[in-house]
Amino acid sequence: QVQLVESGGAAVQAGGSLRLSCAAAGYTWSTYCMAWFRQAPGKEREGVAGIYLSGATTYYADSVKGRFTISLDNAKNTLYLQMNSLKPEDTAMYYCAADGAYCSTGSRGVLKPTYNFWGQGTQVTVSS
């Protein structure tokens, strides 16, 4: 049974920073891929950042490139999302996901919401 638990969401002002964490249990850490997604009210779920665990290759949505950094701590089985220079349009529920349909491809498909396992989400609210 794979369990993903996100934390770190909060309300911050524009220009601020947050670090989201996703603790994974019951997941084969050395293979596959993981990603962060977000969903704002009335909008589709959007892939924000993805990482291939074997080679640590990363992909980012254009809207967050240069501001967000995805990383992982193998020893702690934890995925992170460092978010800097936050903007009001970053406001959303953020989810981590594991074991996606594109995990074997090494491609930008890691940002597509085709994952088998999802966390419950953590809310990020950025005020202007």
CYANA upper distance limits for C-alpha pairs under 8 A (distance plus 0.5 A):
  1 GLN  CA     25 ALA  CA      8.41
  1 GLN  CA     26 GLY  CA      6.12
  1 GLN  CA     27 TYR  CA      8.37
  2 VAL  CA     24 ALA  CA      7.71
  2 VAL  CA     25 ALA  CA      6.16
  2 VAL  CA     26 GLY  CA      5.03
  2 VAL  CA     27 TYR  CA      6.01
  2 VAL  CA    117 PHE  CA      7.49
  3 GLN  CA     23 ALA  CA      8.47
  3 GLN  CA     24 ALA  CA      6.24
  3 GLN  CA     25 ALA  CA      5.64
  3 GLN  CA     26 GLY  CA      6.99
  3 GLN  CA     27 TYR  CA      8.27
  3 GLN  CA    117 PHE  CA      8.17
  3 GLN  CA    118 TRP  CA      8.42
  3 GLN  CA    119 GLY  CA      7.64
  4 LEU  CA     22 CYS  CA      6.70
  4 LEU  CA     23 ALA  CA      6.15
  4 LEU  CA     24 ALA  CA      5.19
  4 LEU  CA     25 ALA  CA      7.09
  4 LEU  CA     96 CYS  CA      7.68
  4 LEU  CA     97 ALA  CA      8.00
  4 LEU  CA    117 PHE  CA      8.07
  4 LEU  CA    118 TRP  CA      6.88
  4 LEU  CA    119 GLY  CA      5.13
  4 LEU  CA    120 GLN  CA      8.13
  5 VAL  CA     21 SER  CA      8.46
  5 VAL  CA     22 CYS  CA      5.78
  5 VAL  CA     23 ALA  CA      5.69
  5 VAL  CA     24 ALA  CA      7.18
  5 VAL  CA    119 GLY  CA      5.88
  5 VAL  CA    120 GLN  CA      7.20
  5 VAL  CA    121 GLY  CA      8.25
  6 GLU  CA     20 LEU  CA      7.48
  6 GLU  CA     21 SER  CA      5.95
  6 GLU  CA     22 CYS  CA      4.76
  6 GLU  CA     23 ALA  CA      6.99
  6 GLU  CA     95 TYR  CA      7.53
  6 GLU  CA     96 CYS  CA      7.38
  6 GLU  CA    119 GLY  CA      6.80
  6 GLU  CA    120 GLN  CA      7.47
  6 GLU  CA    121 GLY  CA      6.46
  6 GLU  CA    122 THR  CA      6.47
  7 SER  CA     20 LEU  CA      6.27
  7 SER  CA     21 SER  CA      5.75
  7 SER  CA     22 CYS  CA      6.99
  7 SER  CA    121 GLY  CA      8.41
  7 SER  CA    122 THR  CA      6.40
  8 GLY  CA     18 LEU  CA      7.58
  8 GLY  CA     19 ARG  CA      6.52
  8 GLY  CA     20 LEU  CA      5.03
  8 GLY  CA     21 SER  CA      6.63
  8 GLY  CA    122 THR  CA      7.50
  9 GLY  CA     18 LEU  CA      7.77
  9 GLY  CA     19 ARG  CA      8.24
  9 GLY  CA     20 LEU  CA      6.78
  9 GLY  CA     94 TYR  CA      8.46
  9 GLY  CA    122 THR  CA      5.62
  9 GLY  CA    123 GLN  CA      5.49
  9 GLY  CA    124 VAL  CA      5.38
  9 GLY  CA    125 THR  CA      8.46
 10 ALA  CA     18 LEU  CA      8.23
 10 ALA  CA    123 GLN  CA      6.83
 10 ALA  CA    124 VAL  CA      5.64
 10 ALA  CA    125 THR  CA      6.79
 11 ALA  CA    124 VAL  CA      6.46
 11 ALA  CA    125 THR  CA      5.04
 11 ALA  CA    126 VAL  CA      6.35
 11 ALA  CA    127 SER  CA      8.01
 12 VAL  CA     16 GLY  CA      6.72
 12 VAL  CA     17 SER  CA      8.15
 12 VAL  CA    124 VAL  CA      8.39
 12 VAL  CA    125 THR  CA      6.79
 12 VAL  CA    126 VAL  CA      5.55
 12 VAL  CA    127 SER  CA      6.85
 13 GLN  CA     86 LEU  CA      8.16
 13 GLN  CA    126 VAL  CA      5.78
 13 GLN  CA    127 SER  CA      5.27
 13 GLN  CA    128 SER  CA      6.52
 14 ALA  CA     85 SER  CA      7.44
 14 ALA  CA     86 LEU  CA      5.78
 14 ALA  CA     87 LYS  CA      5.50
 14 ALA  CA     88 PRO  CA      6.76
 14 ALA  CA    126 VAL  CA      6.21
 14 ALA  CA    127 SER  CA      6.17
 14 ALA  CA    128 SER  CA      5.74
 15 GLY  CA     84 ASN  CA      7.57
 15 GLY  CA     85 SER  CA      4.70
 15 GLY  CA     86 LEU  CA      5.38
 15 GLY  CA     87 LYS  CA      6.93
 16 GLY  CA     84 ASN  CA      6.72
 16 GLY  CA     85 SER  CA      6.03
 16 GLY  CA     86 LEU  CA      5.97
 17 SER  CA     82 GLN  CA      8.01
 17 SER  CA     83 MET  CA      5.89
 17 SER  CA     84 ASN  CA      4.90
 17 SER  CA     85 SER  CA      6.69
 17 SER  CA     86 LEU  CA      6.67
 18 LEU  CA     82 GLN  CA      6.63
 18 LEU  CA     83 MET  CA      5.71
 18 LEU  CA     84 ASN  CA      7.22
 19 ARG  CA     80 TYR  CA      7.27
 19 ARG  CA     81 LEU  CA      6.03
 19 ARG  CA     82 GLN  CA      4.89
 19 ARG  CA     83 MET  CA      6.43
 20 LEU  CA     80 TYR  CA      6.01
 20 LEU  CA     81 LEU  CA      5.49
 20 LEU  CA     82 GLN  CA      6.93
 20 LEU  CA     83 MET  CA      8.39
 21 SER  CA     78 THR  CA      7.13
 21 SER  CA     79 LEU  CA      6.23
 21 SER  CA     80 TYR  CA      5.07
 21 SER  CA     81 LEU  CA      7.06
 22 CYS  CA     78 THR  CA      5.93
 22 CYS  CA     79 LEU  CA      5.42
 22 CYS  CA     80 TYR  CA      6.74
 22 CYS  CA     96 CYS  CA      6.90
 22 CYS  CA    119 GLY  CA      8.42
 23 ALA  CA     76 LYS  CA      8.28
 23 ALA  CA     77 ASN  CA      6.67
 23 ALA  CA     78 THR  CA      5.01
 23 ALA  CA     79 LEU  CA      7.01
 24 ALA  CA     77 ASN  CA      6.11
 24 ALA  CA     78 THR  CA      6.44
 24 ALA  CA     79 LEU  CA      8.23
 25 ALA  CA     77 ASN  CA      7.81
 28 THR  CA     32 TYR  CA      8.39
 29 TRP  CA     53 LEU  CA      7.62
 29 TRP  CA     74 ASN  CA      7.72
 29 TRP  CA     77 ASN  CA      7.36
 30 SER  CA     53 LEU  CA      6.59
 30 SER  CA     54 SER  CA      6.44
 31 THR  CA     52 TYR  CA      8.26
 31 THR  CA     53 LEU  CA      6.20
 31 THR  CA     54 SER  CA      6.07
 32 TYR  CA     52 TYR  CA      6.78
 32 TYR  CA     53 LEU  CA      6.49
 32 TYR  CA     54 SER  CA      7.69
 32 TYR  CA     98 ALA  CA      8.25
 32 TYR  CA     99 ASP  CA      6.32
 32 TYR  CA    100 GLY  CA      8.03
 32 TYR  CA    103 CYS  CA      5.58
 32 TYR  CA    104 SER  CA      7.19
 33 CYS  CA     50 GLY  CA      7.77
 33 CYS  CA     51 ILE  CA      6.19
 33 CYS  CA     52 TYR  CA      4.84
 33 CYS  CA     53 LEU  CA      5.85
 33 CYS  CA     98 ALA  CA      6.68
 33 CYS  CA     99 ASP  CA      6.35
 33 CYS  CA    100 GLY  CA      7.20
 33 CYS  CA    103 CYS  CA      5.69
 33 CYS  CA    110 VAL  CA      7.64
 34 MET  CA     50 GLY  CA      6.30
 34 MET  CA     51 ILE  CA      6.07
 34 MET  CA     52 TYR  CA      7.13
 34 MET  CA     53 LEU  CA      7.84
 34 MET  CA     79 LEU  CA      8.44
 34 MET  CA     96 CYS  CA      7.73
 34 MET  CA     97 ALA  CA      6.07
 34 MET  CA     98 ALA  CA      4.98
 34 MET  CA     99 ASP  CA      6.98
 34 MET  CA    100 GLY  CA      7.86
 34 MET  CA    110 VAL  CA      8.00
 35 ALA  CA     47 GLY  CA      7.86
 35 ALA  CA     48 VAL  CA      7.97
 35 ALA  CA     49 ALA  CA      6.07
 35 ALA  CA     50 GLY  CA      4.48
 35 ALA  CA     51 ILE  CA      6.60
 35 ALA  CA     96 CYS  CA      6.18
 35 ALA  CA     97 ALA  CA      5.84
 35 ALA  CA     98 ALA  CA      7.17
 35 ALA  CA    110 VAL  CA      7.39
 35 ALA  CA    111 LEU  CA      7.30
 36 TRP  CA     47 GLY  CA      6.78
 36 TRP  CA     48 VAL  CA      6.02
 36 TRP  CA     49 ALA  CA      5.79
 36 TRP  CA     50 GLY  CA      6.78
 36 TRP  CA     81 LEU  CA      8.02
 36 TRP  CA     94 TYR  CA      7.37
 36 TRP  CA     95 TYR  CA      6.15
 36 TRP  CA     96 CYS  CA      4.99
 36 TRP  CA     97 ALA  CA      6.84
 37 PHE  CA     45 ARG  CA      7.01
 37 PHE  CA     46 GLU  CA      5.88
 37 PHE  CA     47 GLY  CA      4.93
 37 PHE  CA     48 VAL  CA      5.62
 37 PHE  CA     49 ALA  CA      7.62
 37 PHE  CA     94 TYR  CA      6.17
 37 PHE  CA     95 TYR  CA      5.61
 37 PHE  CA     96 CYS  CA      6.69
 37 PHE  CA     97 ALA  CA      8.08
 37 PHE  CA    111 LEU  CA      8.34
 37 PHE  CA    113 PRO  CA      8.29
 38 ARG  CA     45 ARG  CA      6.11
 38 ARG  CA     46 GLU  CA      5.83
 38 ARG  CA     47 GLY  CA      7.14
 38 ARG  CA     48 VAL  CA      7.24
 38 ARG  CA     92 ALA  CA      6.30
 38 ARG  CA     93 MET  CA      5.91
 38 ARG  CA     94 TYR  CA      4.77
 38 ARG  CA     95 TYR  CA      6.44
 39 GLN  CA     43 LYS  CA      6.76
 39 GLN  CA     44 GLU  CA      6.59
 39 GLN  CA     45 ARG  CA      4.99
 39 GLN  CA     46 GLU  CA      6.70
 39 GLN  CA     92 ALA  CA      5.74
 39 GLN  CA     93 MET  CA      5.83
 39 GLN  CA     94 TYR  CA      7.10
 40 ALA  CA     44 GLU  CA      7.91
 40 ALA  CA     45 ARG  CA      8.05
 40 ALA  CA     91 THR  CA      7.23
 40 ALA  CA     92 ALA  CA      4.84
 40 ALA  CA     93 MET  CA      6.79
 41 PRO  CA     92 ALA  CA      7.92
 45 ARG  CA    113 PRO  CA      7.90
 46 GLU  CA    111 LEU  CA      8.26
 46 GLU  CA    112 LYS  CA      8.30
 46 GLU  CA    113 PRO  CA      8.11
 47 GLY  CA     60 TYR  CA      8.39
 47 GLY  CA     61 ALA  CA      7.13
 47 GLY  CA    111 LEU  CA      5.00
 47 GLY  CA    112 LYS  CA      6.54
 47 GLY  CA    113 PRO  CA      7.32
 48 VAL  CA     60 TYR  CA      6.25
 48 VAL  CA     61 ALA  CA      5.59
 48 VAL  CA     64 VAL  CA      7.49
 48 VAL  CA    111 LEU  CA      7.29
 49 ALA  CA     58 THR  CA      7.63
 49 ALA  CA     59 TYR  CA      6.06
 49 ALA  CA     60 TYR  CA      4.89
 49 ALA  CA     61 ALA  CA      6.81
 49 ALA  CA     68 PHE  CA      8.44
 49 ALA  CA     69 THR  CA      8.17
 49 ALA  CA     70 ILE  CA      6.78
 49 ALA  CA    111 LEU  CA      7.01
 50 GLY  CA     58 THR  CA      6.03
 50 GLY  CA     59 TYR  CA      5.72
 50 GLY  CA     60 TYR  CA      7.06
 50 GLY  CA     70 ILE  CA      7.51
 50 GLY  CA    110 VAL  CA      6.09
 50 GLY  CA    111 LEU  CA      6.37
 51 ILE  CA     56 ALA  CA      6.29
 51 ILE  CA     57 THR  CA      6.04
 51 ILE  CA     58 THR  CA      4.90
 51 ILE  CA     59 TYR  CA      7.05
 51 ILE  CA     70 ILE  CA      7.54
 51 ILE  CA     71 SER  CA      7.97
 51 ILE  CA    110 VAL  CA      7.81
 52 TYR  CA     56 ALA  CA      5.49
 52 TYR  CA     57 THR  CA      5.73
 52 TYR  CA     58 THR  CA      7.03
 52 TYR  CA    103 CYS  CA      7.61
 52 TYR  CA    106 GLY  CA      7.41
 52 TYR  CA    110 VAL  CA      8.49
 53 LEU  CA     57 THR  CA      8.01
 57 THR  CA    106 GLY  CA      8.26
 58 THR  CA     70 ILE  CA      7.85
 59 TYR  CA    108 ARG  CA      6.79
 59 TYR  CA    110 VAL  CA      8.07
 59 TYR  CA    111 LEU  CA      7.95
 60 TYR  CA     64 VAL  CA      7.15
 60 TYR  CA     65 LYS  CA      6.19
 60 TYR  CA    111 LEU  CA      8.23
 61 ALA  CA     65 LYS  CA      6.68
 61 ALA  CA    111 LEU  CA      8.31
 64 VAL  CA     68 PHE  CA      6.12
 67 ARG  CA     83 MET  CA      6.59
 67 ARG  CA     84 ASN  CA      5.62
 67 ARG  CA     85 SER  CA      6.63
 67 ARG  CA     86 LEU  CA      8.24
 68 PHE  CA     81 LEU  CA      7.19
 68 PHE  CA     82 GLN  CA      5.97
 68 PHE  CA     83 MET  CA      4.99
 68 PHE  CA     84 ASN  CA      6.56
 69 THR  CA     81 LEU  CA      6.13
 69 THR  CA     82 GLN  CA      5.55
 69 THR  CA     83 MET  CA      7.15
 70 ILE  CA     79 LEU  CA      7.95
 70 ILE  CA     80 TYR  CA      6.17
 70 ILE  CA     81 LEU  CA      5.12
 70 ILE  CA     82 GLN  CA      6.92
 71 SER  CA     79 LEU  CA      6.49
 71 SER  CA     80 TYR  CA      5.71
 71 SER  CA     81 LEU  CA      7.05
 72 LEU  CA     77 ASN  CA      7.90
 72 LEU  CA     78 THR  CA      6.20
 72 LEU  CA     79 LEU  CA      4.87
 72 LEU  CA     80 TYR  CA      6.27
 73 ASP  CA     77 ASN  CA      6.36
 73 ASP  CA     78 THR  CA      5.82
 73 ASP  CA     79 LEU  CA      6.97
 74 ASN  CA     78 THR  CA      7.26
 86 LEU  CA     90 ASP  CA      6.98
 86 LEU  CA    126 VAL  CA      7.29
 87 LYS  CA     91 THR  CA      8.10
 87 LYS  CA    126 VAL  CA      6.63
 87 LYS  CA    127 SER  CA      8.16
 87 LYS  CA    128 SER  CA      8.03
 88 PRO  CA    125 THR  CA      7.84
 88 PRO  CA    126 VAL  CA      5.15
 88 PRO  CA    127 SER  CA      6.00
 88 PRO  CA    128 SER  CA      6.56
 89 GLU  CA    126 VAL  CA      8.03
 90 ASP  CA    124 VAL  CA      8.02
 90 ASP  CA    125 THR  CA      7.94
 90 ASP  CA    126 VAL  CA      7.18
 91 THR  CA    123 GLN  CA      8.35
 91 THR  CA    124 VAL  CA      5.88
 91 THR  CA    125 THR  CA      5.04
 91 THR  CA    126 VAL  CA      5.92
 92 ALA  CA    123 GLN  CA      6.62
 92 ALA  CA    124 VAL  CA      6.05
 92 ALA  CA    125 THR  CA      7.08
 93 MET  CA    121 GLY  CA      6.41
 93 MET  CA    122 THR  CA      6.05
 93 MET  CA    123 GLN  CA      4.89
 93 MET  CA    124 VAL  CA      6.56
 94 TYR  CA    121 GLY  CA      5.73
 94 TYR  CA    122 THR  CA      5.76
 94 TYR  CA    123 GLN  CA      6.60
 94 TYR  CA    124 VAL  CA      7.50
 95 TYR  CA    118 TRP  CA      7.32
 95 TYR  CA    119 GLY  CA      6.27
 95 TYR  CA    120 GLN  CA      7.18
 95 TYR  CA    121 GLY  CA      4.95
 95 TYR  CA    122 THR  CA      7.12
 96 CYS  CA    118 TRP  CA      6.44
 96 CYS  CA    119 GLY  CA      6.08
 96 CYS  CA    121 GLY  CA      7.74
 97 ALA  CA    115 TYR  CA      6.64
 97 ALA  CA    116 ASN  CA      8.06
 97 ALA  CA    117 PHE  CA      6.02
 97 ALA  CA    118 TRP  CA      4.98
 97 ALA  CA    119 GLY  CA      6.94
 98 ALA  CA    115 TYR  CA      6.41
 98 ALA  CA    116 ASN  CA      7.03
 98 ALA  CA    117 PHE  CA      5.73
 98 ALA  CA    118 TRP  CA      7.14
 99 ASP  CA    103 CYS  CA      7.09
 99 ASP  CA    115 TYR  CA      5.96
 99 ASP  CA    116 ASN  CA      6.18
 99 ASP  CA    117 PHE  CA      7.04
100 GLY  CA    110 VAL  CA      7.46
100 GLY  CA    113 PRO  CA      8.14
100 GLY  CA    114 THR  CA      5.74
100 GLY  CA    115 TYR  CA      4.31
100 GLY  CA    116 ASN  CA      6.54
101 ALA  CA    114 THR  CA      6.00
101 ALA  CA    115 TYR  CA      6.74
102 TYR  CA    106 GLY  CA      7.79
102 TYR  CA    107 SER  CA      7.60
102 TYR  CA    109 GLY  CA      5.89
102 TYR  CA    110 VAL  CA      6.17
102 TYR  CA    114 THR  CA      8.10
103 CYS  CA    107 SER  CA      8.44
103 CYS  CA    109 GLY  CA      8.35
103 CYS  CA    110 VAL  CA      6.87
105 THR  CA    109 GLY  CA      8.22
106 GLY  CA    110 VAL  CA      8.15
